[in-house]
Amino acid sequence: MYVLYDDAGKFHAGRLMTEADASLQVELDSGKRVKVKSANVMLRFDKPAPAELIAQAQALATEIDLDLAWEFAPEAEFGFADLAREYFEAGAGPEKQAAALFRLFEAPHYFRRLGKGQFRKAPEETVKAALLGIERKKQIAAQIDAWASELVEGRCPAPVREQLYRILFKPDKNAPEYKAVVEATKRSQRAPLDLLKGAGAIDSPYQFHWRRFLFEQFPQGTGFPALQAPAVRDALPLAAVQAFSIDDSATTEIDDALSVTGIGQGTVVFGIHIAAPGLAIEPDSAVDRVARERLSTVYMPGWKLTMLPDEVVQAYTLTEGRDCPAVSLYLTLDEATLELKSAETRLERVPVAANLRHDQLDEVVTEASLTGDAVAEYPFAAELAFAFRLARQRKAAREVVRGKPETFNRPDYSFRLDADGEREPDGSEAVRITTRRRGAPLDLIVAEAMILANSHWGGWLADCGVPGIYRSQASLLPGVKVRMGTKPAPHAGMGVAQYTWATSPLRRYVDLVNQWQIIACARHGRTAALAAPFRPRDAVLFSIISSFDAAYAAYSDFQHGIERYWTLRWLEQNQVAELEAAVMKDGLVRAETLPLVFRVPGTESLPRGARVRARVAGIDLLTLDLHAALAARIDAPAEAAEDVEEDAEVSGPLTLAIDVSEAAGEAPAPAA
């Protein structure tokens, strides 16, 4: 005696050895004995042999016409043996009964399973809908197969091209376009990015990086809704100063300016004036919602996406020749010792006498001219000299708290494209990369003034019981990162007791938020906590911090990546064959005259700071990879830079959301 039984949806047959009330012992053809529940036994038979029965039944099952079987099946509940006798013949043997069982079991859209070999045929509407679904799946499967074939042959179907960034970075794994790429990757044994590039889906590396960024961060596009800059309603007094700003020539969002009065009188008033959109823009207004969605201006060589529309920016930017609304911090100082006597914050209109441009003045505003060792022939020479003296004193004081001096071992790099800022770049432009010494006098003046304002206002907010958005760093130990929170805490990297961002309200949303809080303090003093837009433990502040952190990190990563693109383009345009570099660690080196970190095999055992000459072996603008080989060791180790970790991240892998292991077996993800 043999039995056919169901084991979790799979059918097996074997010889019946023993039988109890609720179970049987069955010997399979392999000799293995298994215990089977009586309820799972579908059929008992004497012949043919188990393997032969299953083979014959499977062959017969494929011949059963489901539409005809559905017509033959009774309306009431029935067993598979009943259907076999109706469909085949009245004396249907075990092979035909098993065939009916197999066919019924694999067609749930025609027949509902009721257990123990019992079925009921599905309603006609259900069958029709199921058949339509099956047909659609067949068509989609055929489409996936056709698209995959095209990709393997080096052609990219239009639907795949249109979904390129979603497929690579935010895929719907049930979408046919994604499945086609997965299937093509399996067939070709190529990495997804390499496959799509070969198929012509990516015709411009620059557009690939740019469009990917827009897809991830600006899915609704970069345009602004129609907005009108609200007017400042306050009757602001006019400040008795002549302020000047210091920015790059390309800067249109001029957030800050300085003034110096009283030179030669023993007491000097140093003014730090910040553009005041917070006096006009109300929280949760239309303009605020736009700023909160963007959170920051996005910078890149030759282009930028501003946080606010240009017409709004121009209403509040500190343009020369205008009396501009500002939040001003006045520091009264002893002219000889620079001792701080008092500090006052005012809401006012500030006459902006000049917008100085450091790229036009760096060559003449030197340390020698600012300290009297050379002739100073430029505007605001006396004011800049005092500001420079104050900046150096403040920097030295911060370094005492910091525990070690700030060092600037490398220059800043500036990128200039032909037609710079006139139109959105397409990646083909000629690029110029110039250097500028970090800590240049004009930079130092502005940096120390902003640190002073941000630190002072952070403390003032706390004194008034008003929350703000702070940046803090617990220590300078490796791995201790800067964090954002709503309570003041020391910033070890800056060497200050507390630090906010409040000096760039046209470019960063947290600065605008902090400006609203500062304005409340200026208006209400110690009772500002009752009038400030954001109260202590306000959940909205934490939401802003979270959103800003994520957006600012994404914008920064994109800026680093796109600057790397233009650096590699510069190498191509200038046909650079070799680069001199300093060893960092783990095979990474830093170019000495370019903002470029790359891997050079053979440098892993060299000491950090060792200088080498690397031969350029290849450039991949899509993965942002520079392939290089070690040409020679130049000399002994040089002084190593402090911020290795930050720059090392720039050369990290290009991360795809497509499942590479699913898509291509052992094919590795492309690395940048």
C-alpha positions as CSV (number, residue, x, y, z in Angstrom):
1,M,0.0,0.0,0.0
2,Y,1.2,3.5,-0.9
3,V,0.1,6.9,0.1
4,L,0.3,10.4,-1.4
5,Y,0.5,13.1,1.2
6,D,0.8,16.9,1.4
7,D,3.8,18.4,3.2
8,A,3.5,22.2,3.4
9,G,2.1,22.5,-0.1
10,K,4.4,19.9,-1.7
11,F,3.3,16.4,-2.6
12,H,5.2,13.2,-1.8
13,A,4.4,9.5,-2.1
14,G,5.8,6.5,-0.4
15,R,5.2,3.0,1.0
16,L,2.9,2.8,4.1
17,M,4.8,1.0,6.9
18,T,2.6,1.4,9.9
19,E,-0.5,3.4,10.9
20,A,-1.8,4.7,14.2
21,D,-4.9,6.7,15.0
22,A,-3.5,10.1,14.0
23,S,-0.3,9.4,12.0
24,L,1.4,7.1,9.6
25,Q,5.0,6.0,9.1
26,V,5.9,6.2,5.4
27,E,9.0,5.0,3.7
28,L,10.2,7.1,0.7
29,D,12.0,5.8,-2.3
30,S,15.2,7.1,-0.8
31,G,14.8,4.7,2.1
32,K,14.1,7.6,4.5
33,R,11.1,7.0,6.9
34,V,8.9,10.0,7.8
35,K,6.0,10.5,10.2
36,V,2.9,11.8,8.4
37,K,-0.3,13.1,10.0
38,S,-3.4,11.2,8.9
39,A,-5.0,14.5,8.0
40,N,-2.3,15.2,5.4
41,V,-2.8,11.9,3.4
42,M,-4.6,12.7,0.2
43,L,-4.6,9.4,-1.6
44,R,-4.0,5.7,-0.9
45,F,-3.2,3.4,-3.8
46,D,-1.6,0.0,-4.6
47,K,-0.1,0.8,-7.9
48,P,1.8,2.2,-9.7
49,A,5.0,2.8,-7.7
50,P,5.1,6.2,-5.9
51,A,7.7,7.8,-8.3
52,E,5.8,6.6,-11.3
53,L,2.5,7.9,-10.0
54,I,3.9,11.3,-9.4
55,A,5.6,11.4,-12.8
56,Q,2.4,10.3,-14.6
57,A,0.2,12.7,-12.6
58,Q,2.4,15.7,-13.3
59,A,2.3,14.9,-17.0
60,L,-1.5,14.5,-17.0
61,A,-2.0,17.7,-14.9
62,T,-0.5,19.9,-17.7
63,E,-3.1,18.5,-20.0
64,I,-6.1,19.6,-17.9
65,D,-7.8,22.6,-19.4
66,L,-8.6,24.8,-16.4
67,D,-11.5,26.6,-18.1
68,L,-13.1,23.2,-19.0
69,A,-12.4,21.9,-15.5
70,W,-14.1,24.9,-14.0
71,E,-17.1,24.3,-16.2
72,F,-17.3,20.6,-15.1
73,A,-16.8,21.4,-11.4
74,P,-19.9,21.4,-9.2
75,E,-21.1,24.6,-7.5
76,A,-20.9,22.9,-4.1
77,E,-17.8,21.8,-2.3
78,F,-16.0,18.9,-4.0
79,G,-13.0,16.7,-3.7
80,F,-10.2,16.3,-6.3
81,A,-11.2,12.6,-7.0
82,D,-14.8,13.9,-7.8
83,L,-13.3,16.3,-10.4
84,A,-11.1,13.5,-11.9
85,R,-14.1,11.3,-12.4
86,E,-16.0,14.2,-14.0
87,Y,-13.2,15.4,-16.2
88,F,-11.5,12.1,-17.2
89,E,-13.8,9.2,-16.7
90,A,-16.0,7.6,-14.1
91,G,-13.3,5.0,-13.3
92,A,-10.4,7.5,-13.0
93,G,-7.5,5.7,-11.3
94,P,-5.0,7.1,-8.8
95,E,-2.8,8.7,-11.6
96,K,-5.7,10.8,-12.9
97,Q,-6.9,11.6,-9.4
98,A,-3.4,12.8,-8.4
99,A,-3.3,14.8,-11.6
100,A,-6.6,16.5,-10.7
101,L,-5.2,17.3,-7.2
102,F,-2.0,18.8,-8.6
103,R,-3.9,20.9,-11.2
104,L,-6.5,22.1,-8.7
105,F,-3.8,23.0,-6.1
106,E,-1.8,25.1,-8.6
107,A,-4.9,27.1,-9.8
108,P,-6.2,29.1,-6.7
109,H,-7.6,31.7,-9.1
110,Y,-10.0,29.0,-10.4
111,F,-10.5,26.9,-7.3
112,R,-10.4,27.8,-3.7
113,R,-8.7,25.4,-1.3
114,L,-10.8,24.2,1.6
115,G,-8.4,21.7,3.1
116,K,-8.0,17.9,3.0
117,G,-8.2,17.8,-0.8
118,Q,-11.5,19.7,-0.9
119,F,-12.1,22.7,-3.2
120,R,-14.8,25.1,-4.3
121,K,-14.8,26.8,-7.7
122,A,-14.3,30.6,-7.6
123,P,-17.0,33.0,-8.8
124,E,-16.8,33.8,-12.5
125,E,-16.0,37.5,-11.8
126,T,-13.0,36.4,-9.7
127,V,-11.7,34.1,-12.4
128,K,-12.0,36.8,-15.0
129,A,-10.2,39.3,-12.9
130,A,-7.5,36.8,-12.0
131,L,-6.9,35.9,-15.6
132,L,-6.6,39.5,-16.5
133,G,-4.0,39.9,-13.8
134,I,-2.1,36.9,-15.0
135,E,-2.1,38.2,-18.5
136,R,-0.8,41.6,-17.3
137,K,2.0,39.8,-15.5
138,K,2.9,37.9,-18.6
139,Q,3.0,41.1,-20.6
140,I,5.1,42.9,-17.9
141,A,7.4,39.9,-17.8
142,A,7.8,40.0,-21.6
143,Q,8.4,43.8,-21.4
144,I,11.1,43.3,-18.6
145,D,12.7,40.6,-20.8
146,A,12.8,42.9,-23.8
147,W,14.2,45.8,-21.9
148,A,16.8,43.6,-20.3
149,S,17.8,42.4,-23.7
150,E,18.1,45.9,-25.0
151,L,20.3,46.9,-22.1
152,V,22.6,43.9,-22.6
153,E,22.9,44.9,-26.3
154,G,24.0,48.4,-25.3
155,R,20.7,50.3,-25.8
156,C,18.7,52.0,-23.1
157,P,14.9,51.9,-23.3
158,A,13.3,55.2,-22.8
159,P,11.3,54.2,-19.7
160,V,14.5,53.0,-18.0
161,R,16.3,56.3,-18.9
162,E,13.4,58.3,-17.5
163,Q,13.5,56.3,-14.2
164,L,17.4,56.3,-14.0
165,Y,17.8,58.1,-10.7
166,R,15.0,56.3,-9.0
167,I,16.3,52.9,-10.2
168,L,19.8,53.7,-8.9
169,F,19.1,55.6,-5.7
170,K,15.4,55.2,-4.5
171,P,14.2,52.1,-6.4
172,D,10.7,50.6,-6.3
173,K,11.9,47.0,-6.5
174,N,8.5,45.9,-8.0
175,A,8.8,48.3,-10.9
176,P,9.5,46.7,-14.2
177,E,12.2,49.2,-15.0
178,Y,14.1,48.2,-11.9
179,K,13.6,44.5,-12.6
180,A,14.9,45.0,-16.2
181,V,18.1,46.5,-14.9
182,V,18.5,43.7,-12.4
183,E,17.9,41.1,-15.0
184,A,20.3,42.7,-17.5
185,T,22.9,43.0,-14.8
186,K,22.6,39.3,-14.1
187,R,22.9,38.4,-17.7
188,S,25.8,40.7,-18.5
189,Q,27.6,40.2,-15.1
190,R,28.3,44.0,-15.1
191,A,27.7,46.5,-12.2
192,P,24.5,48.5,-12.7
193,L,26.2,51.8,-13.2
194,D,28.6,50.4,-15.7
195,L,25.8,48.6,-17.6
196,L,23.7,51.8,-17.8
197,K,26.6,53.9,-18.9
198,G,27.4,51.4,-21.6
199,A,23.8,51.5,-22.7
200,G,23.8,55.2,-23.1
201,A,21.6,56.0,-20.2
202,I,24.2,58.4,-18.9
203,D,25.6,60.7,-21.6
204,S,27.0,63.4,-19.3
205,P,28.8,62.7,-16.0
206,Y,28.2,66.2,-14.8
207,Q,24.4,66.0,-15.5
208,F,24.4,62.6,-13.7
209,H,25.8,64.1,-10.5
210,W,23.6,67.3,-10.8
211,R,20.4,65.5,-11.7
212,R,20.9,62.9,-9.0
213,F,21.3,65.7,-6.4
214,L,18.1,67.4,-7.7
215,F,16.2,64.1,-7.7
216,E,17.2,63.5,-4.0
217,Q,16.9,67.0,-2.6
218,F,14.6,68.9,-4.9
219,P,12.1,66.4,-6.4
220,Q,9.6,69.2,-7.0
221,G,12.2,71.3,-8.9
222,T,14.3,74.3,-8.0
223,G,11.9,77.1,-8.9
224,F,10.3,79.4,-6.3
225,P,6.6,80.3,-6.1
226,A,5.7,83.9,-6.7
227,L,6.6,85.7,-3.5
228,Q,6.8,89.3,-2.5
229,A,9.3,90.4,0.2
230,P,7.4,91.7,3.2
231,A,8.3,95.2,4.3
232,V,9.9,96.0,7.7
233,R,7.1,97.6,9.7
234,D,9.2,98.9,12.5
235,A,10.2,102.5,12.6
236,L,13.9,101.9,12.9
237,P,16.4,104.6,13.9
238,L,19.3,105.4,11.6
239,A,22.7,104.3,12.9
240,A,25.5,106.9,13.1
241,V,28.0,104.7,11.4
242,Q,29.5,104.0,7.9
243,A,29.4,100.3,7.6
244,F,31.3,98.1,5.1
245,S,31.0,94.5,4.1
246,I,33.7,92.1,3.0
247,D,32.7,89.3,0.6
248,D,33.7,87.6,-2.6
249,S,32.7,89.4,-5.8
250,A,30.2,86.6,-6.6
251,T,28.3,87.1,-3.3
252,T,24.8,88.5,-3.7
253,E,23.5,87.5,-0.2
254,I,25.4,90.0,1.8
255,D,24.5,89.1,5.4
256,D,27.1,91.0,7.5
257,A,28.9,94.3,7.6
258,L,31.3,96.0,10.1
259,S,31.8,99.5,11.4
260,V,34.4,101.2,13.6
261,T,33.9,104.5,15.3
262,G,36.0,106.6,17.7
263,I,39.5,105.7,16.5
264,G,42.0,108.0,18.2
265,Q,39.7,108.9,21.1
266,G,40.6,106.2,23.5
267,T,37.4,104.3,23.3
268,V,36.3,102.6,20.1
269,V,32.9,101.2,19.2
270,F,33.1,98.1,17.0
271,G,29.9,97.4,15.2
272,I,28.8,94.0,13.7
273,H,25.8,94.5,11.5
274,I,23.7,91.6,10.3
275,A,21.0,91.8,7.6
276,A,17.6,91.6,9.3
277,P,15.0,89.6,7.2
278,G,13.7,88.5,10.6
279,L,12.2,92.0,11.1
280,A,9.9,91.5,8.1
281,I,9.5,87.7,7.6
282,E,7.1,86.2,10.0
283,P,7.3,82.5,11.2
284,D,5.0,80.3,9.2
285,S,4.5,82.9,6.5
286,A,4.8,82.1,2.8
287,V,8.4,83.2,2.6
288,D,9.3,81.4,5.8
289,R,7.8,78.1,4.5
290,V,10.0,78.4,1.4
291,A,13.1,79.1,3.5
292,R,12.3,76.2,5.9
293,E,11.9,73.8,3.0
294,R,15.3,74.7,1.5
295,L,17.1,75.4,4.8
296,S,20.3,76.7,3.2
297,T,21.8,78.0,0.0
298,V,23.5,75.3,-2.0
299,Y,26.9,76.3,-3.4
300,M,28.8,74.8,-6.3
301,P,31.4,76.1,-8.8
302,G,29.7,78.4,-11.2
303,W,26.2,78.2,-9.8
304,K,24.1,78.2,-6.6
305,L,20.6,77.5,-5.4
306,T,19.7,80.2,-3.0
307,M,17.6,79.6,0.1
308,L,15.3,82.5,-0.8
309,P,14.3,84.0,-4.2
310,D,16.6,86.7,-5.4
311,E,13.8,89.4,-5.2
312,V,13.5,88.6,-1.5
313,V,17.2,88.5,-0.9
314,Q,17.7,91.9,-2.6
315,A,15.1,93.4,-0.2
316,Y,17.3,92.7,2.8
317,T,20.9,92.3,1.6
318,L,23.4,94.9,2.8
319,T,23.9,96.6,-0.5
320,E,26.2,99.6,-0.5
321,G,24.5,103.0,-0.8
322,R,21.4,102.0,1.1
323,D,20.2,102.3,4.7
324,C,19.6,98.6,5.4
325,P,17.6,97.1,8.3
326,A,20.0,95.3,10.6
327,V,20.5,93.6,13.9
328,S,23.6,95.3,15.2
329,L,26.0,94.3,18.0
330,Y,28.0,97.2,19.3
331,L,31.1,96.4,21.4
332,T,32.6,99.3,23.3
333,L,36.4,98.6,23.7
334,D,39.4,100.3,25.2
335,E,41.4,101.4,22.2
336,A,44.8,100.6,23.8
337,T,44.1,97.3,25.5
338,L,41.0,96.1,23.6
339,E,39.3,95.4,26.9
340,L,35.6,95.0,26.4
341,K,33.7,97.6,28.4
342,S,30.1,97.0,27.2
343,A,28.0,95.3,24.6
344,E,24.6,96.3,23.2
345,T,22.3,94.9,20.6
346,R,20.1,97.3,18.5
347,L,17.5,97.0,15.8
348,E,18.2,99.8,13.3
349,R,18.9,101.0,9.8
350,V,22.6,100.9,9.0
351,P,24.1,103.1,6.2
352,V,26.3,100.7,4.1
353,A,29.0,102.8,2.6
354,A,30.8,100.0,0.6
355,N,30.7,96.4,-0.3
356,L,34.4,95.5,-0.3
357,R,35.4,92.4,-2.3
358,H,38.3,90.4,-0.9
359,D,39.3,88.9,-4.3
360,Q,40.0,92.4,-5.4
361,L,41.8,93.5,-2.2
362,D,43.7,90.5,-0.9
363,E,46.8,91.6,-2.7
364,V,46.8,95.1,-1.1
365,V,45.2,94.5,2.3
366,T,48.1,92.6,3.8
367,E,49.3,92.1,7.3
368,A,52.1,94.6,6.7
369,S,49.7,97.3,5.5
370,L,47.3,96.6,8.4
371,T,50.1,96.8,11.1
372,G,51.7,100.0,9.7
373,D,54.8,98.3,8.1
374,A,53.5,99.2,4.6
375,V,51.5,102.0,3.1
376,A,47.7,101.3,3.2
377,E,46.1,102.7,0.1
378,Y,42.6,101.3,0.2
379,P,39.2,102.2,1.6
380,F,38.6,102.0,5.4
381,A,42.3,101.5,6.0
382,A,42.2,102.7,9.6
383,E,39.0,100.8,10.4
384,L,40.4,97.6,8.9
385,A,43.6,98.0,10.8
386,F,41.7,98.2,14.1
387,A,39.5,95.3,13.2
388,F,42.6,93.2,12.3
389,R,44.2,94.0,15.7
390,L,41.0,93.0,17.4
391,A,40.7,89.9,15.4
392,R,44.2,88.7,16.3
393,Q,43.6,89.4,19.9
394,R,40.3,87.5,19.9
395,K,41.9,84.6,18.0
396,A,44.7,84.4,20.6
397,A,42.2,84.4,23.4
398,R,40.2,81.6,21.8
399,E,43.3,79.5,21.3
400,V,44.1,79.8,25.0
401,V,40.7,78.3,25.8
402,R,41.0,75.8,22.9
403,G,44.3,74.5,24.3
404,K,46.2,74.7,21.0
405,P,46.6,77.2,18.2
406,E,44.5,77.0,15.1
407,T,46.7,75.9,12.1
408,F,46.0,76.5,8.5
409,N,48.3,74.1,6.7
410,R,46.6,74.3,3.3
411,P,45.1,77.0,1.1
412,D,41.5,77.6,0.2
413,Y,40.7,76.8,-3.4
414,S,38.4,78.8,-5.6
415,F,36.8,77.5,-8.8
416,R,35.9,79.7,-11.7
417,L,34.1,78.5,-14.8
418,D,33.9,80.4,-18.1
419,A,30.5,82.1,-18.1
420,D,30.6,81.9,-14.3
421,G,27.2,82.4,-12.8
422,E,25.6,83.5,-16.1
423,R,23.9,80.2,-16.8
424,E,23.6,76.8,-15.2
425,P,26.8,74.8,-16.0
426,D,26.6,71.7,-18.2
427,G,29.9,70.2,-17.3
428,S,31.8,71.1,-20.4
429,E,33.0,74.6,-19.3
430,A,36.7,75.4,-18.9
431,V,37.6,75.6,-15.2
432,R,40.2,77.6,-13.4
433,I,41.3,76.6,-9.9
434,T,43.1,79.3,-7.8
435,T,44.5,79.2,-4.3
436,R,44.0,81.6,-1.5
437,R,45.9,81.4,1.8
438,R,43.7,80.3,4.7
439,G,43.6,82.9,7.4
440,A,44.2,85.9,5.1
441,P,43.8,89.2,6.9
442,L,40.4,90.0,5.5
443,D,39.2,86.5,6.2
444,L,40.5,86.7,9.8
445,I,38.7,90.0,10.3
446,V,35.3,88.7,9.2
447,A,35.7,85.3,10.8
448,E,36.6,86.6,14.3
449,A,33.8,89.3,14.1
450,M,31.2,86.6,13.3
451,I,32.5,84.2,16.0
452,L,32.4,87.1,18.5
453,A,28.8,87.9,17.5
454,N,27.6,84.3,17.5
455,S,29.2,83.6,20.8
456,H,27.9,86.8,22.5
457,W,24.3,86.4,21.2
458,G,24.3,82.7,22.3
459,G,25.1,83.8,25.8
460,W,22.6,86.7,25.7
461,L,19.7,84.4,24.6
462,A,20.5,82.1,27.6
463,D,20.6,85.1,29.9
464,C,17.1,86.2,28.7
465,G,15.7,82.6,29.1
466,V,15.1,82.4,25.3
467,P,16.1,79.1,23.5
468,G,18.2,79.2,20.4
469,I,19.9,76.8,18.1
470,Y,23.4,76.2,19.3
471,R,26.5,74.4,17.9
472,S,28.7,72.6,20.5
473,Q,31.7,70.3,20.6
474,A,32.6,68.6,23.8
475,S,36.3,68.3,23.1
476,L,39.0,68.3,20.4
477,L,39.6,64.5,20.7
478,P,39.3,62.6,17.4
479,G,35.8,61.5,16.6
480,V,34.1,64.1,18.8
481,K,31.8,65.9,16.3
482,V,30.0,69.2,16.4
483,R,26.4,68.8,17.5
484,M,23.4,71.1,17.4
485,G,21.0,71.6,20.3
486,T,18.7,74.1,21.9
487,K,20.9,74.8,25.0
488,P,24.2,76.6,25.3
489,A,27.3,74.4,25.6
490,P,31.0,74.9,25.1
491,H,32.4,74.7,21.5
492,A,35.9,73.2,22.0
493,G,36.9,73.7,18.3
494,M,36.0,77.5,18.5
495,G,37.3,77.9,22.1
496,V,34.1,79.7,23.2
497,A,31.6,79.1,26.0
498,Q,28.7,78.9,23.6
499,Y,28.1,79.3,19.9
500,T,25.1,80.0,17.7
501,W,24.7,80.5,14.0
502,A,23.0,83.9,13.7
503,T,25.1,85.9,11.2
504,S,23.9,84.5,7.9
505,P,20.1,84.7,8.0
506,L,19.8,85.1,4.2
507,R,21.7,81.9,3.6
508,R,21.0,79.5,6.5
509,Y,17.6,78.9,8.1
510,V,18.9,78.3,11.6
511,D,20.4,81.8,11.5
512,L,17.0,83.2,10.6
513,V,15.4,81.3,13.5
514,N,18.0,82.5,15.9
515,Q,17.6,86.1,14.6
516,W,13.9,85.9,15.5
517,Q,14.9,85.0,19.0
518,I,17.5,87.7,19.2
519,I,15.0,90.3,18.0
520,A,12.6,89.3,20.8
521,C,15.4,89.8,23.3
522,A,16.2,93.2,21.8
523,R,12.6,94.3,22.1
524,H,11.7,92.7,25.4
525,G,14.9,92.0,27.4
526,R,14.4,89.7,30.3
527,T,10.7,89.1,29.5
528,A,11.6,88.0,25.9
529,A,10.8,84.3,26.7
530,L,7.1,85.2,26.7
531,A,7.3,87.0,23.3
532,A,9.8,84.9,21.4
533,P,8.5,82.8,18.5
534,F,9.9,79.7,20.0
535,R,9.6,78.8,23.7
536,P,11.8,76.5,25.8
537,R,11.5,72.8,24.9
538,D,9.6,73.8,21.7
539,A,9.2,70.7,19.6
540,V,9.4,72.8,16.4
541,L,13.0,73.8,17.2
542,F,14.0,70.1,17.5
543,S,12.3,69.5,14.2
544,I,14.2,72.3,12.5
545,I,17.5,71.1,13.9
546,S,16.9,67.6,12.5
547,S,15.8,68.8,9.1
548,F,18.7,71.3,8.9
549,D,21.3,68.7,9.9
550,A,20.2,66.3,7.2
551,A,19.9,69.0,4.4
552,Y,23.1,70.7,5.3
553,A,25.0,67.5,5.3
554,A,23.5,66.5,1.9
555,Y,24.3,69.9,0.4
556,S,27.9,69.8,1.8
557,D,28.4,66.3,0.3
558,F,27.2,67.5,-3.0
559,Q,29.5,70.5,-3.0
560,H,32.5,68.3,-2.2
561,G,31.5,65.9,-4.9
562,I,30.9,68.5,-7.6
563,E,34.2,70.3,-6.7
564,R,35.9,66.9,-7.1
565,Y,34.3,66.6,-10.5
566,W,35.7,70.0,-11.6
567,T,39.1,69.2,-10.2
568,L,39.2,66.0,-12.3
569,R,38.0,68.1,-15.3
570,W,40.9,70.5,-14.6
571,L,43.3,67.6,-14.8
572,E,41.8,66.5,-18.1
573,Q,41.8,70.0,-19.6
574,N,45.4,70.6,-18.6
575,Q,46.5,67.1,-19.6
576,V,48.2,66.6,-16.2
577,A,50.3,63.4,-16.2
578,E,51.7,63.5,-12.7
579,L,50.8,65.0,-9.3
580,E,52.9,65.6,-6.2
581,A,51.1,64.6,-3.1
582,A,51.5,64.0,0.7
583,V,50.6,60.6,2.2
584,M,47.7,60.5,4.5
585,K,46.9,56.9,5.6
586,D,45.6,53.6,4.2
587,G,46.9,54.3,0.7
588,L,45.3,57.8,0.5
589,V,47.3,60.8,-0.5
590,R,46.5,64.5,-0.8
591,A,47.5,66.5,-3.9
592,E,49.8,69.4,-2.9
593,T,48.3,72.0,-5.3
594,L,44.7,70.8,-5.8
595,P,41.8,70.0,-3.5
596,L,42.1,66.3,-4.3
597,V,42.4,63.2,-2.2
598,F,42.9,59.9,-4.0
599,R,44.3,56.4,-3.6
600,V,47.8,55.4,-4.7
601,P,48.7,51.8,-4.3
602,G,52.1,51.3,-2.8
603,T,51.9,54.2,-0.3
604,E,50.2,52.1,2.5
605,S,53.5,51.5,4.3
606,L,54.9,55.1,3.9
607,P,54.7,57.4,6.9
608,R,52.0,60.0,7.1
609,G,53.2,63.3,5.5
610,A,55.7,61.6,3.1
611,R,55.8,63.3,-0.2
612,V,55.3,61.3,-3.4
613,R,54.9,61.7,-7.1
614,A,51.9,59.9,-8.5
615,R,51.3,59.1,-12.1
616,V,47.8,59.7,-13.4
617,A,46.6,56.4,-15.0
618,G,43.0,57.3,-15.6
619,I,40.0,59.5,-14.7
620,D,36.4,58.4,-14.3
621,L,34.1,61.5,-14.1
622,L,31.1,59.3,-13.4
623,T,32.5,57.6,-10.3
624,L,34.8,60.5,-9.5
625,D,37.7,58.1,-9.5
626,L,41.3,59.1,-10.1
627,H,43.4,56.0,-10.9
628,A,47.0,56.6,-10.1
629,A,50.3,54.7,-9.7
630,L,53.2,55.5,-7.5
631,A,56.0,57.1,-9.6
632,A,58.5,58.0,-6.9
633,R,59.1,59.0,-3.2
634,I,60.2,62.6,-3.2
635,D,61.5,63.2,0.3
636,A,61.0,62.7,4.1
637,P,57.7,63.3,5.8
638,A,56.3,66.8,5.8
639,E,54.0,68.3,8.4
640,A,50.7,66.5,8.2
641,A,47.3,68.3,8.1
642,E,44.9,67.9,11.0
643,D,41.6,67.2,9.1
644,V,42.4,63.9,7.4
645,E,39.1,62.3,8.2
646,E,37.0,65.0,6.7
647,D,38.8,65.0,3.3
648,A,39.1,61.2,3.2
649,E,35.3,61.0,3.1
650,V,35.3,62.9,-0.2
651,S,36.8,59.9,-1.9
652,G,34.3,57.5,-0.5
653,P,32.2,55.1,-2.7
654,L,29.3,56.2,-4.9
655,T,26.5,54.5,-3.0
656,L,23.7,52.9,-5.1
657,A,20.4,51.9,-3.7
658,I,20.0,49.2,-6.3
659,D,20.7,45.8,-4.7
660,V,24.0,44.9,-6.4
661,S,24.2,41.4,-4.9
662,E,20.7,40.8,-6.2
663,A,21.5,42.3,-9.5
664,A,24.9,41.0,-10.5
665,G,26.0,38.2,-8.2
666,E,29.7,39.0,-7.5
667,A,29.8,42.3,-9.4
668,P,31.0,45.0,-7.1
669,A,29.4,48.4,-6.6
670,P,31.3,51.1,-8.5
671,A,33.6,53.1,-6.2
672,A,34.4,56.8,-6.4
